[in-house]
Amino acid sequence: MVCLVMEIFIQINYLELNFKDESRFYLDKDPMYIKSFAISEFAIADNSASAYSYAFLTSRPVIFYFGKQLNQSQKKTNFYKDIPS
């Protein structure tokens, strides 16, 4: 568990450092996400509850990122669209 937390911390720092001069990028570290939901146009998320909360609370789109191709059961639902890279 500690390794996973450290890996996430490293990835967040990487994003923050590489995009700090990009005016269109904002890394929200506030644990109260409602304000971020209200001002955003869409969300990019993994398959977590926050993605669904965002979609239902805002009626705005969510772009899901899995880091791998969809499995057969995910493809059958027609809920996700697999975009080839």
C-alpha positions as CSV (number, residue, x, y, z in Angstrom):
1,M,0.0,0.0,0.0
2,V,2.8,2.4,0.8
3,C,4.4,1.8,-2.6
4,L,1.1,2.6,-4.3
5,V,0.7,5.8,-2.4
6,M,4.3,6.8,-3.2
7,E,3.8,6.0,-6.9
8,I,0.7,8.2,-7.0
9,F,2.5,11.0,-5.2
10,I,5.4,10.8,-7.8
11,Q,3.0,10.9,-10.7
12,I,1.2,13.9,-9.3
13,N,4.5,15.7,-8.8
14,Y,5.5,14.8,-12.3
15,L,2.3,16.3,-13.8
16,E,2.6,19.4,-11.6
17,L,6.2,20.1,-12.6
18,N,5.6,19.4,-16.3
19,F,2.5,21.5,-16.7
20,K,3.2,24.3,-14.2
21,D,3.7,26.9,-17.0
22,E,0.6,25.8,-18.9
23,S,-2.1,28.3,-18.3
24,R,-4.8,25.8,-19.2
25,F,-3.7,23.3,-16.6
26,Y,-4.8,23.4,-13.0
27,L,-4.1,20.7,-10.5
28,D,-6.8,20.8,-7.8
29,K,-5.5,19.5,-4.5
30,D,-8.5,20.6,-2.5
31,P,-10.3,17.7,-0.9
32,M,-13.6,19.5,-1.4
33,Y,-14.2,18.8,-5.1
34,I,-17.7,20.4,-5.5
35,K,-16.2,23.7,-6.6
36,S,-14.1,22.0,-9.2
37,F,-17.1,20.0,-10.4
38,A,-19.0,23.3,-10.8
39,I,-16.4,25.1,-12.9
40,S,-15.2,22.3,-15.1
41,E,-16.5,21.5,-18.6
42,F,-15.7,17.8,-18.4
43,A,-13.8,15.3,-16.3
44,I,-11.0,12.8,-17.1
45,A,-11.1,9.9,-14.7
46,D,-10.4,6.3,-14.1
47,N,-13.3,3.9,-13.4
48,S,-13.9,5.3,-10.0
49,A,-17.0,6.5,-8.1
50,S,-15.9,10.2,-8.5
51,A,-16.4,9.8,-12.3
52,Y,-20.0,8.8,-11.8
53,S,-20.6,11.4,-9.1
54,Y,-19.3,14.1,-11.5
55,A,-21.5,12.9,-14.4
56,F,-24.7,12.6,-12.3
57,L,-24.1,15.9,-10.4
58,T,-23.2,18.0,-13.4
59,S,-24.8,16.2,-16.4
60,R,-21.4,16.8,-18.1
61,P,-19.3,14.3,-19.9
62,V,-16.5,12.1,-18.4
63,I,-13.6,10.8,-20.4
64,F,-12.6,7.5,-18.9
65,Y,-8.9,6.5,-19.0
66,F,-8.1,2.8,-18.3
67,G,-4.5,2.6,-19.4
68,K,-5.4,-0.6,-21.2
69,Q,-8.0,-1.9,-23.7
70,L,-11.5,-2.7,-22.6
71,N,-12.4,-6.3,-21.8
72,Q,-15.2,-8.1,-23.6
73,S,-17.8,-7.4,-20.9
74,Q,-17.0,-3.7,-20.9
75,K,-17.3,-3.6,-24.7
76,K,-20.7,-5.4,-24.7
77,T,-22.3,-2.7,-22.4
78,N,-21.9,0.1,-25.0
79,F,-21.3,2.3,-22.1
80,Y,-17.6,2.8,-23.0
81,K,-16.1,3.5,-26.4
82,D,-12.6,2.1,-27.0
83,I,-10.6,4.7,-29.0
84,P,-7.6,3.0,-30.6
85,S,-4.3,4.8,-30.0
